[in-house]
Amino acid sequence: MHSVVRYQFEAIDFGNAPLSDVADVAVDLRGNIHALVRGEYPLLTFDANGRLLRRWGRKLLANPHGLAVDPRDRLLAVDGARHVVLGMNPEGHVELCLGTPGVASDSGTTTGNFKLVRRGAAPFNCPTKVAVGPGGEIFVSDGYGNARVHRFSAEGRLIASWGEPGTGPGQFNLPHGIAIDDVGLVYVADRENERIQVFDARGRLQEIWNDIHRPAAICIKDGMVFVAELGRRMYIDNVLFQPDGTGPYSQVRIFDRAGIPLCCLGGPDPREPGSFYAAHSICVDGQGSIYVGEVRWPEGESPRPLDLRPSLQKFRKMKSLAAG
């Protein structure tokens, strides 16, 4: 027996804010929603009803990519271009910097091209996402220019790193997302290997979930694992292309802790509300509502008028049903 959770799409205009490119999304301890966007102001803060509370962080991040909230209600933001993770208090003051700004570690590539990574290296080379463990430890997936996961103390001291480029168990081909469960297991979205790998906090491999369609992000809440999948119609080698009817489309899948699918969000037409062009980020609030952000446009391109549906959507939890 397991539970089937049903969700209803809830249209929220999110304060008419510029949301054409949402790299990540996180909910803080007060229930506010933070969208990490690629624009003049990389951080947009909303209440749960979509009312824009604040735009901030101008010139703070060169390439926003990942976002998380720690037990102090501090925002942790990944800047892939500057190879750092910044920790900011609720007032927006930077209190923590992981990595050396502007300095990429030596993994064999300086371009951020995951196909050119030759070895696992120190933090960071174009990192991707960040997650916080139950004790406040910080975990970073170091993906576009590296093939590692790094574990830090809450104060920013490097504790351990693991991973090498490849397709074997424990190896990575673009570790793009990361999440920590309530017992400290580390779930890594091994995107181009199309799987999720689960480790203990010391980096020892526990299990592998296969047949995950280019996972971009993971969130764990209330005993469930929420996975944003890019599918195979958007962003292959950072090149935008349109649906052609082949391969899995972008979607959100929800699993139990054993990897059994419970629910799926999204459909084949990405223009429809409740579906996705490229589901890139995901978080879940205290009421069980899901927020999904999308990144659609390679750097330097602009959205066509047809594609101006906001790239942040909310799904309200309806009910859970027992199923065999």
C-alpha positions in Angstrom: 0.0 0.0 0.0 1.2 3.5 -0.7 -0.4 7.0 -1.0 -1.4 8.7 -4.2 -1.2 12.5 -3.8 -3.3 14.6 -6.1 -2.5 18.2 -7.0 -4.5 21.0 -8.6 -2.8 23.7 -10.6 -3.4 27.2 -9.1 -2.9 30.2 -11.3 -1.0 32.9 -9.4 0.3 36.0 -11.2 3.2 36.5 -8.7 2.8 40.2 -8.6 3.2 40.6 -12.4 6.9 40.3 -11.8 9.4 39.5 -14.7 9.5 35.7 -14.5 10.6 34.6 -17.9 13.6 32.7 -16.5 13.4 31.2 -13.0 16.7 29.4 -12.1 15.5 28.2 -8.6 12.8 28.7 -6.0 12.8 28.3 -2.2 10.4 28.9 0.7 11.7 30.5 3.8 10.7 29.9 7.5 8.0 32.6 7.3 6.3 31.0 4.3 7.6 33.5 1.8 8.5 32.3 -1.7 11.9 33.4 -3.1 12.4 33.2 -6.9 16.0 33.3 -8.2 15.7 34.9 -11.6 18.0 36.0 -14.4 17.4 39.7 -14.7 18.4 43.0 -13.2 17.2 41.9 -9.7 18.0 38.3 -9.3 16.0 37.8 -6.1 12.2 38.3 -6.0 10.3 37.6 -2.8 6.5 36.8 -2.8 4.0 35.9 -0.2 2.1 32.6 -0.6 -0.6 34.4 -2.5 1.8 35.7 -5.1 2.1 39.3 -3.9 5.5 40.7 -4.7 7.1 41.9 -1.4 10.6 42.8 -2.6 13.0 42.8 -5.6 16.6 42.8 -4.5 20.2 41.6 -5.1 21.0 43.9 -8.0 24.6 43.2 -9.3 25.0 40.6 -6.6 25.0 37.5 -8.8 26.4 37.1 -12.3 24.7 33.7 -13.2 22.0 32.8 -10.6 21.5 29.0 -10.6 20.6 27.5 -7.2 18.8 28.6 -4.0 18.1 27.2 -0.5 17.1 28.3 3.0 19.0 27.3 6.1 17.8 26.9 9.7 18.7 30.5 10.4 16.4 31.7 7.6 19.4 32.6 5.6 19.3 32.4 1.8 22.0 30.5 0.1 22.4 31.4 -3.6 24.6 29.7 -6.2 26.5 31.9 -8.7 27.7 29.6 -11.4 29.7 32.2 -13.3 31.6 33.5 -10.2 32.0 29.9 -8.7 30.6 30.8 -5.3 27.7 30.2 -3.0 26.6 33.3 -1.0 24.7 33.2 2.3 22.5 36.2 2.9 20.5 37.1 6.0 16.8 38.1 5.8 17.9 41.8 5.4 20.0 40.9 2.3 23.4 41.3 3.9 26.0 38.7 2.7 27.3 36.8 5.8 28.9 33.8 4.1 30.9 33.1 0.9 31.8 29.6 -0.1 34.5 29.5 -2.9 36.8 32.1 -4.3 34.9 34.7 -6.4 35.9 34.5 -10.0 38.3 31.5 -9.5 37.4 28.1 -11.0 38.9 24.9 -9.6 41.0 22.7 -11.9 38.8 20.0 -13.2 40.2 20.0 -16.8 37.8 22.6 -18.1 37.5 26.4 -17.7 34.5 26.7 -19.9 31.8 25.1 -17.7 31.2 22.5 -20.4 30.4 19.2 -18.4 31.6 17.2 -21.4 35.2 18.5 -20.9 35.5 17.7 -17.2 38.5 15.3 -16.8 38.6 14.9 -13.0 36.9 15.8 -9.8 38.2 19.0 -8.3 38.0 21.3 -5.3 35.1 23.8 -4.9 34.0 25.2 -7.3 33.8 25.1 -11.1 30.4 26.4 -12.3 28.4 24.9 -9.3 24.7 24.2 -9.8 22.5 23.8 -6.7 22.7 23.9 -2.9 20.9 22.1 -0.1 20.9 22.2 3.7 20.9 19.2 6.0 18.9 18.8 9.1 21.8 20.0 11.2 22.5 23.1 9.1 25.4 21.5 7.0 25.6 22.8 3.5 25.8 20.5 0.4 26.6 21.8 -3.1 26.4 20.0 -6.4 29.3 21.2 -8.4 28.2 20.3 -11.9 28.8 22.2 -15.1 32.6 22.5 -14.7 33.1 19.7 -12.1 31.7 16.3 -11.2 31.5 16.5 -7.4 29.4 17.1 -4.3 30.9 19.2 -1.5 29.8 19.1 2.1 30.4 22.1 4.4 29.7 22.9 8.0 27.0 25.6 8.7 29.9 28.0 9.2 31.4 27.3 5.8 34.2 24.9 6.6 34.8 22.2 3.9 34.2 18.8 5.4 34.3 16.4 2.5 34.0 16.1 -1.3 33.2 13.1 -3.5 32.6 12.2 -7.1 34.4 11.9 -10.4 33.3 12.2 -14.1 31.8 9.1 -15.6 28.8 6.8 -15.8 29.6 4.3 -13.1 28.1 4.1 -9.6 29.1 7.1 -7.6 30.3 9.0 -10.7 28.6 12.0 -12.2 27.7 13.4 -15.6 26.5 16.9 -14.6 25.3 16.8 -11.0 22.6 19.4 -11.4 20.4 19.2 -8.3 20.7 18.1 -4.7 18.5 17.5 -1.7 18.9 16.2 1.9 16.3 14.1 3.7 15.5 14.2 7.4 17.9 11.4 8.2 20.8 13.0 6.3 20.8 11.1 3.1 22.0 13.1 0.1 20.0 12.8 -3.2 21.9 14.0 -6.3 20.2 14.7 -9.7 22.8 13.1 -12.0 21.3 14.9 -15.0 23.0 13.6 -18.1 23.3 10.0 -16.6 19.5 10.3 -16.2 19.4 9.0 -12.7 19.3 10.0 -9.0 22.1 8.8 -6.8 21.6 8.5 -3.0 24.5 8.8 -0.7 25.1 9.0 3.1 26.6 12.3 4.4 30.1 10.8 4.0 29.6 10.2 0.3 29.0 6.4 0.4 26.6 5.3 -2.3 23.4 3.9 -0.9 21.2 3.4 -4.0 20.6 4.5 -7.6 17.2 5.4 -9.1 17.4 4.9 -12.9 15.0 6.1 -15.7 14.8 9.6 -14.4 14.4 11.9 -17.5 17.3 14.4 -17.2 16.6 15.5 -13.6 17.3 19.1 -12.9 16.2 19.5 -9.2 15.0 17.6 -6.2 13.0 18.6 -3.1 12.1 16.3 -0.2 9.1 17.0 2.0 6.7 15.0 4.1 8.3 11.7 3.2 8.1 12.3 -0.6 10.7 13.1 -3.2 9.8 15.7 -5.8 11.8 15.7 -9.0 11.8 18.3 -11.7 12.7 16.6 -15.0 13.8 18.5 -18.1 12.9 15.6 -20.4 14.3 15.5 -23.9 12.8 18.4 -25.7 14.6 21.4 -24.1 18.2 22.3 -23.6 20.4 19.6 -25.0 23.9 20.9 -24.8 22.4 24.3 -24.0 20.7 24.5 -27.3 17.0 25.3 -27.3 14.7 23.2 -29.5 11.0 22.7 -29.8 8.9 19.6 -29.1 9.0 17.1 -31.9 6.9 14.3 -30.4 9.8 12.1 -29.4 11.2 11.4 -26.0 9.8 12.3 -22.6 8.5 15.8 -22.1 9.4 18.0 -19.1 7.4 17.1 -16.0 7.5 16.8 -12.2 7.3 13.4 -10.8 6.7 12.6 -7.1 8.2 9.4 -5.5 8.1 7.8 -2.1 11.4 7.2 -0.3 11.7 3.8 -2.0 11.6 5.4 -5.4 8.0 4.3 -6.2 6.2 6.9 -8.4 3.1 8.4 -6.7 2.1 11.3 -9.0 3.1 13.2 -12.1 2.5 16.8 -13.0 2.7 18.3 -16.6 1.6 17.4 -20.0 2.8 17.2 -23.6 1.9 20.8 -24.6 4.3 23.1 -22.7 2.2 26.2 -23.5 -0.6 24.9 -21.3 -0.8 26.1 -17.7 0.2 23.2 -15.5 2.8 22.0 -18.0 6.4 22.9 -18.6 8.9 23.9 -21.2 11.8 23.0 -18.9 11.2 22.4 -15.2 14.4 23.5 -13.7 13.6 24.0 -10.0 11.1 22.9 -7.3 10.2 23.6 -3.7 7.3 22.7 -1.4 5.8 24.9 1.3 4.3 24.1 4.7 0.9 23.5 3.2 2.2 21.0 0.7 1.9 23.3 -2.3 4.5 22.8 -5.0 6.3 25.7 -6.8 8.0 24.9 -10.1 10.4 27.3 -11.9 11.5 27.0 -15.5 14.6 28.2 -17.4 13.8 28.4 -21.1 16.2 30.7 -22.8 20.0 30.3 -23.4 21.9 33.4 -22.4 21.5 36.2 -24.9 18.2 35.0 -26.3 14.7 36.5 -25.7 11.3 34.7 -25.3 8.9 34.9 -28.2 5.5 36.4 -27.4 3.9 32.9 -27.5 6.1 31.8 -24.7 5.5 34.5 -22.2 3.6 32.4 -19.7 5.2 33.1 -16.4 8.0 30.6 -15.6 6.8 30.1 -12.0 3.8 27.9 -11.3 2.0 26.8 -8.1 0.3 23.5 -7.6 -2.0 23.2 -4.6 -2.2 19.9 -2.7 -5.7 18.3 -2.9 -5.7 15.0 -1.0 -4.0 11.7 -0.5 -5.6 8.4 -1.3 -4.4 4.9 -0.3 -3.6 2.7 -3.3 -2.4 -0.8 -3.6 
